[in-house]
Amino acid sequence: MTQELSKLVFVIITFMVVIGFAWLKVIFIRLEKFHPATYLKIGSPGLIFNGGVKTGFPVIRFLVGRQYVALKDTSLSKWCDLYLCYLFYTLQY
């Protein structure tokens, strides 16, 4: 029973990570397309290439500091707000 449970937990966590990365990619694409100056300002972040500490901290600052609100893009704001809720919810576990 515990082996089945651990497999289930592994699948759920993997699914949550994939969803989080996909969500972040949508935010990056929207920033790059509609707000290129801001996208460049936070270091042209990517998930695999050009990721890491160099762009990670500016992206976290952008999201947690809610700097996206100043862009007055309601769709981007909704994506970012929901991503923050998702991120804080998943970090609890």
VOPAGU-2260 file (C-alpha; in pm, 1 decimal, decimal comma):
REM VOPAGU-2260
SITE   aa  ch    i         X         Y         Z
SITE  MET   A    0       0,0       0,0       0,0
SITE  THR   A    1     274,0     248,1      84,7
SITE  GLN   A    2     449,9     183,0    -246,7
SITE  GLU   A    3     128,3     261,9    -435,9
SITE  LEU   A    4      79,6     574,7    -229,9
SITE  SER   A    5     434,9     693,9    -294,7
SITE  LYS   A    6     385,8     643,3    -670,3
SITE  LEU   A    7      65,3     845,0    -654,9
SITE  VAL   A    8     236,3    1125,6    -461,9
SITE  PHE   A    9     521,9    1128,4    -712,9
SITE  VAL   A   10     279,1    1158,0   -1004,9
SITE  ILE   A   11      84,9    1436,9    -835,4
SITE  ILE   A   12     399,1    1637,3    -753,4
SITE  THR   A   13     534,5    1589,9   -1105,5
SITE  PHE   A   14     203,5    1708,4   -1249,4
SITE  MET   A   15     207,6    2015,9   -1023,5
SITE  VAL   A   16     560,9    2106,4   -1133,2
SITE  VAL   A   17     470,9    2071,6   -1501,0
SITE  ILE   A   18     161,1    2287,1   -1454,5
SITE  GLY   A   19     367,6    2551,2   -1271,7
SITE  PHE   A   20     629,0    2564,3   -1549,1
SITE  ALA   A   21     361,7    2585,7   -1819,0
SITE  TRP   A   22     187,8    2864,8   -1632,0
SITE  LEU   A   23     513,2    3058,0   -1597,2
SITE  LYS   A   24     584,0    3008,6   -1967,3
SITE  VAL   A   25     247,1    3166,3   -2053,5
SITE  ILE   A   26     339,6    3466,6   -1839,8
SITE  PHE   A   27     680,6    3495,9   -2008,8
SITE  ILE   A   28     527,3    3475,3   -2357,1
SITE  ARG   A   29     271,1    3741,7   -2271,5
SITE  LEU   A   30     540,4    3968,2   -2128,2
SITE  GLU   A   31     764,3    3920,4   -2430,4
SITE  LYS   A   32     482,7    3984,7   -2676,9
SITE  PHE   A   33     298,6    4276,8   -2516,4
SITE  HIS   A   34     554,7    4430,2   -2277,4
SITE  PRO   A   35     900,7    4378,9   -2431,1
SITE  ALA   A   36    1067,4    4653,6   -2223,7
SITE  THR   A   37     959,1    4488,2   -1899,3
SITE  TYR   A   38    1056,6    4147,6   -2033,5
SITE  LEU   A   39    1406,3    4276,7   -2107,1
SITE  LYS   A   40    1420,8    4458,0   -1772,5
SITE  ILE   A   41    1371,1    4134,5   -1579,7
SITE  GLY   A   42    1640,7    3965,6   -1786,6
SITE  SER   A   43    1450,9    3793,4   -2069,3
SITE  PRO   A   44    1373,4    3493,0   -1850,1
SITE  GLY   A   45    1322,6    3142,8   -1980,2
SITE  LEU   A   46    1244,0    2810,2   -1822,7
SITE  ILE   A   47    1554,6    2625,0   -1935,9
SITE  PHE   A   48    1775,0    2857,8   -2136,2
SITE  ASN   A   49    1856,3    3189,6   -1971,6
SITE  GLY   A   50    1703,6    3071,0   -1647,0
SITE  GLY   A   51    1868,8    3047,8   -1310,8
SITE  VAL   A   52    1980,2    3299,5   -1051,8
SITE  LYS   A   53    2048,0    3578,1   -1301,2
SITE  THR   A   54    1685,2    3597,6   -1407,5
SITE  GLY   A   55    1522,4    3411,5   -1117,8
SITE  PHE   A   56    1546,0    3688,6    -861,0
SITE  PRO   A   57    1414,8    3962,6   -1093,1
SITE  VAL   A   58    1121,1    3739,8   -1189,4
SITE  ILE   A   59    1041,6    3667,8    -824,1
SITE  ARG   A   60    1067,2    4039,0    -745,3
SITE  PHE   A   61     838,7    4115,5   -1041,5
SITE  LEU   A   62     576,3    3864,1    -927,4
SITE  VAL   A   63     588,4    3901,5    -549,2
SITE  GLY   A   64     625,7    4279,7    -572,6
SITE  ARG   A   65     320,5    4281,2    -803,6
SITE  GLN   A   66     500,8    4504,3   -1053,0
SITE  TYR   A   67     279,5    4362,5   -1326,4
SITE  VAL   A   68     -13,1    4571,0   -1198,8
SITE  ALA   A   69     161,0    4888,8   -1321,1
SITE  LEU   A   70     149,2    4752,0   -1678,4
SITE  LYS   A   71    -231,2    4784,2   -1673,9
SITE  ASP   A   72    -276,4    4454,8   -1857,7
SITE  THR   A   73    -574,5    4284,6   -1696,1
SITE  SER   A   74    -506,3    3948,0   -1857,6
SITE  LEU   A   75    -142,7    3945,7   -1743,4
SITE  SER   A   76    -250,0    4057,6   -1396,4
SITE  LYS   A   77    -495,7    3769,1   -1369,9
SITE  TRP   A   78    -235,8    3516,3   -1487,3
SITE  CYS   A   79      21,3    3650,5   -1239,3
SITE  ASP   A   80    -222,1    3672,5    -947,0
SITE  LEU   A   81    -340,3    3317,7   -1004,3
SITE  TYR   A   82      18,0    3196,1   -1043,4
SITE  LEU   A   83     111,3    3354,4    -709,1
SITE  CYS   A   84    -185,0    3183,1    -542,2
SITE  TYR   A   85     -84,1    2853,9    -703,4
SITE  LEU   A   86     280,1    2899,9    -603,3
SITE  PHE   A   87     204,3    2981,8    -240,2
SITE  TYR   A   88     -47,8    2699,0    -221,7
SITE  THR   A   89     199,1    2443,0    -358,4
SITE  LEU   A   90     480,5    2566,9    -135,4
SITE  GLN   A   91     272,7    2475,8     167,1
SITE  TYR   A   92     315,5    2108,1      84,2
